[in-house]
Amino acid sequence: MTLAPEPPATEPGTDLLEADFYAFQDLLTPAEQKKALAVREFMEREVRPIADDYWERAECPVHLFKPYAQLGTIGSGWAETQGEETSAVFRGWVGMETARVDSSFCTFIGVSGGLAMTSIGIGGSADQRARWLPPMAAGDLIGAFGLTEPLAGSDTAKGLRTTATRTGDTWVLNGAKRWIGNATFADVVVIWAKDTADDQVKGFLVRKGTPGFTATKIERKQSLRIVQNADIVLDGVRVDEADRLQHIDNFRDVAKVLRITRDGVSWQALGTMIGAYEAAVAYTRQREQFGNPIASYQLIQDKLATAYANVTASFAMCVRVAQLQDLGTQKDAHAAMAKAFVTTRMRETVALCREACGGNGITLDHGVARFFADAEAVYTFEGTKDMNQLIVGRAITGHAAFV
């Protein structure tokens, strides 16, 4: 007997995403679902209509930062800015909803609300958290995160060259940073530097306009073009001891920040592939060849089914690693596995979706090309696949295959 195929768990036209085949949204509370829907509606109304134009011009819609912040989802993981209690699954879901429309905008928001605020949330004193987190969550201040350097990426744990030297109650920072998102306009930049006294990494809050700090936009990027990445030069930058992150004593403390934000990148990768998948499905339904929509042909359906499975498997990975964060049992290898797996599936998925759109897949007009290009940056940052695989390998074998 031939059984009729089951309909998708999430029917088009409901509040659930059609791409959420196994209805993972059911794991969110009703209040979380309502907030997630508000994020989706904001992204559709405010960001989607302008995303291609801003991406093509390599400009950032900074004016949308505060309206986005008014949704109340930035900083929802910290007591000072939480409002209603939320889960790590919800916080990841918000990133997915944002990246589903524009991965660049998701990075713009995530640098301030994720990397910078998490650095302060984990590494800051009670006074620092109270001083910085509320205005950042409200969209009154924008943050940036300065770890990567021109000559230090994967080896930042030991290869950091930016230095911090203490003289009384002041620190003097010297060095350079690269690929620092938001740095050209941020109100505060978290700078990571090695203490010349003990050779351990410390964190510093460098305020906008501090003498000796310069940020120059990196031009000619072909991925995440909306994000204003910068080269930073620190030439005798003086920072008060009061602006040193008081609970960061070494790179192990920095790794706590990276574990949480790496989890967030997995959700961003999921959103990126969903955006490409949705655009490809819409295109193949309306594009006709040989007298029929190309969605009716076997080879196209194979591509879409593979993309759908990648999205579904990635949903499961993202949800579970977020649940481990809520349980307090998430380890570096858990976040590393999710980042490596989901970004790899994302890379395959955006390529399949580009193929399904044929030649039209390389233009901004049909919704896939931007996701295809942006996926390359998401695949690389917050630790390359190779480095994340080695973190998992260390957990498996007990042997570190990197220095």
C-alpha positions as CSV (number, residue, x, y, z in Angstrom):
1,M,0.0,0.0,0.0
2,T,1.4,3.5,-0.9
3,L,1.1,6.0,1.9
4,A,0.4,9.7,1.1
5,P,3.2,11.9,2.2
6,E,2.7,13.8,5.4
7,P,2.2,17.5,5.1
8,P,4.9,19.8,6.6
9,A,4.5,20.3,10.4
10,T,4.4,24.0,9.8
11,E,1.8,25.0,7.2
12,P,2.4,28.1,5.1
13,G,0.4,31.1,6.4
14,T,0.8,30.2,10.1
15,D,3.1,32.0,12.5
16,L,5.5,29.2,12.2
17,L,8.3,29.2,9.6
18,E,7.7,26.9,6.7
19,A,11.3,26.0,7.0
20,D,10.8,24.7,10.5
21,F,9.8,21.2,9.3
22,Y,9.9,19.6,12.8
23,A,8.2,22.5,14.5
24,F,11.1,23.4,16.9
25,Q,9.3,26.7,17.6
26,D,7.0,24.7,19.8
27,L,9.9,24.6,22.3
28,L,9.6,28.3,22.9
29,T,7.1,29.6,25.5
30,P,4.1,31.6,24.2
31,A,5.8,34.8,25.3
32,E,9.0,33.9,23.5
33,Q,7.0,33.0,20.3
34,K,5.3,36.4,20.4
35,K,8.7,38.2,20.7
36,A,10.2,36.0,18.0
37,L,7.3,36.9,15.7
38,A,7.9,40.6,16.5
39,V,11.5,40.3,15.3
40,R,10.4,38.5,12.1
41,E,7.9,41.3,11.4
42,F,10.4,44.0,12.0
43,M,13.0,42.4,9.7
44,E,10.4,41.9,7.0
45,R,9.1,45.5,7.3
46,E,12.2,47.5,8.0
47,V,15.2,45.5,6.8
48,R,14.2,43.4,3.8
49,P,13.1,46.3,1.6
50,I,16.5,48.0,2.0
51,A,18.9,45.1,2.5
52,D,20.0,44.6,-1.1
53,D,20.7,48.3,-1.7
54,Y,22.7,48.8,1.5
55,W,24.6,45.6,0.8
56,E,25.4,46.7,-2.7
57,R,26.7,50.1,-1.5
58,A,28.5,48.5,1.5
59,E,26.8,50.8,3.9
60,C,25.3,50.1,7.3
61,P,21.7,51.1,8.2
62,V,22.8,52.3,11.7
63,H,19.6,54.2,12.0
64,L,17.7,50.9,12.5
65,F,19.8,49.9,15.6
66,K,17.7,51.6,18.2
67,P,14.3,50.6,16.6
68,Y,15.5,47.0,16.6
69,A,16.7,47.4,20.2
70,Q,13.2,48.5,21.2
71,L,12.0,45.0,20.4
72,G,13.5,44.1,23.8
73,T,15.6,41.2,22.7
74,I,19.1,42.6,22.9
75,G,20.8,41.6,26.2
76,S,18.0,39.4,27.3
77,G,20.5,37.0,28.8
78,W,21.7,39.4,31.5
79,A,20.0,40.3,34.8
80,E,20.6,44.0,34.2
81,T,18.8,44.0,30.9
82,Q,16.7,40.8,30.9
83,G,13.1,42.0,31.4
84,E,11.1,38.7,31.2
85,E,13.2,35.6,31.7
86,T,14.1,34.0,28.3
87,S,15.9,30.8,27.3
88,A,19.1,30.4,25.3
89,V,17.0,28.7,22.6
90,F,14.9,31.9,22.3
91,R,18.0,34.1,22.2
92,G,19.4,31.9,19.4
93,W,16.1,31.9,17.6
94,V,16.1,35.7,17.5
95,G,19.5,35.6,15.8
96,M,18.1,33.1,13.3
97,E,15.1,35.3,12.5
98,T,17.4,38.2,12.0
99,A,19.9,36.4,9.7
100,R,17.0,34.8,7.8
101,V,16.4,38.3,6.3
102,D,19.9,39.7,6.4
103,S,23.0,38.0,7.7
104,S,24.9,41.3,7.6
105,F,22.3,43.0,9.8
106,C,22.5,40.0,12.2
107,T,26.3,40.5,12.5
108,F,25.9,44.2,13.0
109,I,23.4,43.6,15.9
110,G,25.4,40.6,17.2
111,V,28.7,42.4,17.5
112,S,27.2,44.9,19.9
113,G,24.5,42.8,21.6
114,G,26.5,39.6,21.5
115,L,30.3,39.9,21.5
116,A,30.6,43.3,23.2
117,M,27.8,42.8,25.8
118,T,28.8,39.2,26.5
119,S,32.3,40.4,27.2
120,I,31.0,42.9,29.7
121,G,28.4,40.5,31.1
122,I,31.0,37.8,31.8
123,G,34.1,39.9,32.4
124,G,32.7,43.1,33.9
125,S,32.3,44.1,37.6
126,A,28.9,44.8,39.0
127,D,29.5,48.5,38.4
128,Q,30.6,48.0,34.8
129,R,27.6,45.8,34.0
130,A,25.3,48.4,35.5
131,R,27.1,51.2,33.6
132,W,27.2,49.7,30.2
133,L,24.7,46.9,29.7
134,P,21.4,48.8,30.0
135,P,22.2,51.6,27.5
136,M,23.6,49.0,25.1
137,A,20.5,46.9,25.3
138,A,18.3,50.0,24.8
139,G,20.2,50.9,21.6
140,D,21.6,54.1,23.1
141,L,25.2,52.8,22.8
142,I,26.8,50.6,20.2
143,G,29.7,48.2,21.0
144,A,32.5,46.5,19.1
145,F,34.8,43.6,19.9
146,G,38.5,43.8,19.2
147,L,40.3,40.4,19.4
148,T,41.5,39.4,15.9
149,E,44.7,41.0,14.7
150,P,46.5,41.4,11.3
151,L,48.8,38.5,12.3
152,A,46.7,36.7,14.9
153,G,43.4,34.9,14.1
154,S,43.2,31.2,15.1
155,D,46.2,31.6,17.4
156,T,45.0,34.5,19.5
157,A,45.3,32.5,22.7
158,K,49.0,32.8,22.5
159,G,49.7,34.9,19.5
160,L,48.1,38.2,20.6
161,R,50.5,41.0,19.9
162,T,48.6,44.0,21.2
163,T,50.1,44.9,24.6
164,A,48.8,46.6,27.8
165,T,51.2,48.2,30.3
166,R,50.0,49.4,33.6
167,T,51.3,52.7,35.1
168,G,49.5,53.5,38.3
169,D,45.8,53.5,37.7
170,T,46.2,53.8,33.9
171,W,46.9,51.2,31.2
172,V,48.7,52.0,28.0
173,L,47.6,50.0,24.9
174,N,49.7,49.5,21.8
175,G,49.0,47.3,18.8
176,A,46.6,46.7,16.0
177,K,43.3,44.8,15.3
178,R,41.7,43.7,12.1
179,W,38.2,42.7,10.9
180,I,36.6,44.6,13.8
181,G,32.9,45.1,13.0
182,N,31.2,48.3,14.1
183,A,34.5,49.8,15.0
184,T,34.2,52.9,12.8
185,F,31.2,54.2,14.7
186,A,31.0,52.2,18.0
187,D,30.7,54.1,21.3
188,V,32.8,51.5,23.0
189,V,35.2,48.9,21.8
190,V,36.3,45.9,23.9
191,I,40.0,45.5,23.2
192,W,41.9,42.4,24.2
193,A,45.6,42.8,24.9
194,K,48.4,41.0,26.7
195,D,49.5,42.4,30.0
196,T,53.3,43.1,29.7
197,A,53.7,42.2,33.4
198,D,52.3,38.7,33.4
199,D,51.8,37.9,29.7
200,Q,48.1,37.2,30.3
201,V,45.2,38.5,28.2
202,K,43.1,41.3,29.7
203,G,40.1,43.2,28.4
204,F,39.7,46.9,28.2
205,L,36.7,49.2,27.4
206,V,38.0,51.9,24.9
207,R,35.6,54.7,24.5
208,K,34.9,56.5,21.3
209,G,37.2,59.4,20.7
210,T,40.0,58.2,22.9
211,P,43.3,59.7,21.7
212,G,45.6,57.2,19.9
213,F,42.7,55.0,18.7
214,T,41.9,55.0,15.0
215,A,39.6,52.8,13.0
216,T,39.7,52.6,9.2
217,K,37.0,50.8,7.2
218,I,38.2,47.8,5.3
219,E,37.1,48.3,1.7
220,R,36.4,45.8,-1.2
221,K,34.8,43.1,0.9
222,Q,32.5,40.7,-1.0
223,S,30.8,39.2,2.1
224,L,28.7,40.7,4.8
225,R,29.1,44.0,3.0
226,I,26.7,45.9,5.3
227,V,29.0,45.2,8.3
228,Q,31.6,48.0,8.7
229,N,34.7,46.0,9.5
230,A,37.8,48.0,10.4
231,D,41.5,48.0,10.9
232,I,42.3,49.5,14.3
233,V,45.5,51.1,15.4
234,L,46.2,51.6,19.1
235,D,49.0,54.1,19.6
236,G,49.6,54.8,23.2
237,V,45.9,54.6,24.0
238,R,45.4,55.3,27.7
239,V,42.6,53.5,29.6
240,D,41.7,53.9,33.3
241,E,41.9,50.8,35.5
242,A,38.1,51.4,36.1
243,D,37.6,50.5,32.4
244,R,39.5,47.2,32.6
245,L,37.2,44.2,32.6
246,Q,37.7,43.2,36.3
247,H,36.9,39.5,35.9
248,I,39.1,38.8,32.9
249,D,42.5,37.5,34.1
250,N,43.6,35.2,31.2
251,F,42.5,33.8,27.8
252,R,40.5,31.0,29.6
253,D,38.2,33.8,30.7
254,V,38.0,35.1,27.1
255,A,37.1,31.6,26.0
256,K,33.9,31.7,28.1
257,V,32.8,34.7,26.0
258,L,33.7,32.9,22.7
259,R,31.8,29.7,23.7
260,I,28.5,31.7,24.1
261,T,29.0,33.7,21.0
262,R,30.1,30.7,18.9
263,D,26.8,29.2,19.8
264,G,25.1,32.3,18.4
265,V,27.0,32.1,15.1
266,S,25.5,28.6,14.6
267,W,22.0,30.2,14.8
268,Q,23.1,32.9,12.4
269,A,24.3,30.2,10.0
270,L,21.0,28.5,10.3
271,G,19.2,31.8,9.5
272,T,21.4,32.3,6.5
273,M,20.6,29.0,5.0
274,I,16.9,29.4,5.7
275,G,17.0,32.8,3.9
276,A,18.6,31.2,0.8
277,Y,16.2,28.1,1.0
278,E,13.1,30.3,1.2
279,A,14.2,32.4,-1.8
280,A,15.1,29.3,-3.8
281,V,11.7,27.7,-3.1
282,A,9.9,30.9,-4.2
283,Y,11.9,31.2,-7.3
284,T,11.5,27.6,-8.5
285,R,7.7,27.8,-8.0
286,Q,7.4,30.7,-10.4
287,R,10.2,30.1,-12.9
288,E,9.0,28.0,-15.8
289,Q,11.0,25.9,-18.3
290,F,9.7,23.4,-20.8
291,G,6.2,24.6,-20.0
292,N,6.3,23.8,-16.2
293,P,7.5,25.4,-13.0
294,I,11.0,24.1,-12.4
295,A,9.9,23.2,-8.9
296,S,8.1,20.2,-10.6
297,Y,11.3,18.6,-11.8
298,Q,13.2,15.9,-10.0
299,L,16.6,17.4,-10.0
300,I,15.3,20.7,-8.5
301,Q,13.3,18.8,-5.9
302,D,16.4,16.9,-4.9
303,K,18.4,20.1,-4.3
304,L,15.5,21.6,-2.3
305,A,15.0,18.4,-0.2
306,T,18.7,18.2,0.6
307,A,18.6,21.9,1.6
308,Y,15.5,21.2,3.8
309,A,17.2,18.3,5.5
310,N,20.3,20.5,6.2
311,V,18.1,23.2,7.7
312,T,16.3,20.6,9.9
313,A,19.4,18.9,11.1
314,S,21.0,22.3,11.9
315,F,17.9,23.3,13.8
316,A,18.3,20.2,16.0
317,M,22.0,20.9,16.6
318,C,21.4,24.6,17.5
319,V,18.4,23.8,19.8
320,R,20.3,21.2,21.8
321,V,23.5,23.2,22.2
322,A,21.4,26.1,23.4
323,Q,19.6,23.9,25.9
324,L,23.0,22.7,27.3
325,Q,23.8,26.4,27.8
326,D,20.6,26.8,29.9
327,L,21.5,23.7,31.8
328,G,25.0,25.0,32.6
329,T,26.6,21.9,31.0
330,Q,27.6,23.4,27.7
331,K,31.4,22.9,27.0
332,D,33.7,24.4,24.4
333,A,33.5,21.2,22.3
334,H,29.6,21.4,22.2
335,A,29.7,24.9,20.8
336,A,32.6,24.1,18.5
337,M,30.8,21.1,17.0
338,A,27.6,23.1,16.4
339,K,29.5,25.9,14.7
340,A,31.6,23.6,12.5
341,F,28.6,21.4,11.5
342,V,26.0,24.1,11.0
343,T,28.3,26.4,9.0
344,T,29.3,23.5,6.8
345,R,25.7,22.6,6.1
346,M,25.0,26.3,5.5
347,R,27.7,26.4,2.9
348,E,26.3,23.4,1.1
349,T,22.8,24.7,1.3
350,V,23.4,28.2,-0.1
351,A,25.3,26.6,-3.0
352,L,22.3,24.2,-3.7
353,C,19.9,27.1,-3.6
354,R,22.1,29.1,-6.0
355,E,22.2,26.2,-8.4
356,A,18.4,25.9,-8.2
357,C,18.1,29.5,-9.4
358,G,20.4,28.9,-12.4
359,G,22.1,32.1,-13.8
360,N,19.6,34.3,-12.0
361,G,21.0,33.0,-8.7
362,I,24.0,35.3,-9.0
363,T,22.0,38.5,-9.0
364,L,20.6,40.3,-6.0
365,D,17.2,40.4,-7.7
366,H,16.2,36.9,-6.8
367,G,17.1,36.7,-3.1
368,V,19.8,34.0,-3.0
369,A,23.1,35.7,-4.1
370,R,23.4,37.9,-0.9
371,F,23.1,34.8,1.3
372,F,25.5,32.9,-0.9
373,A,28.1,35.6,-0.5
374,D,27.5,36.2,3.2
375,A,27.8,32.6,4.0
376,E,31.5,32.7,3.3
377,A,32.2,35.1,6.2
378,V,29.9,33.3,8.6
379,Y,31.7,30.0,7.7
380,T,35.0,31.6,8.7
381,F,34.5,33.9,11.8
382,E,34.3,32.8,15.4
383,G,36.8,30.0,14.6
384,T,37.3,28.3,11.3
385,K,35.8,24.9,10.7
386,D,39.3,23.4,11.0
387,M,39.9,25.0,14.5
388,N,36.5,24.0,15.7
389,Q,37.0,20.5,14.5
390,L,40.3,20.3,16.5
391,I,38.5,21.5,19.6
392,V,36.1,18.6,19.2
393,G,39.0,16.3,18.4
394,R,40.7,17.3,21.7
395,A,37.5,16.4,23.6
396,I,37.4,13.0,21.9
397,T,41.1,12.1,22.3
398,G,42.4,14.1,25.2
399,H,45.2,15.4,22.9
400,A,45.4,19.0,21.6
401,A,46.4,19.0,18.0
402,F,47.1,22.7,18.0
403,V,49.5,24.8,20.1
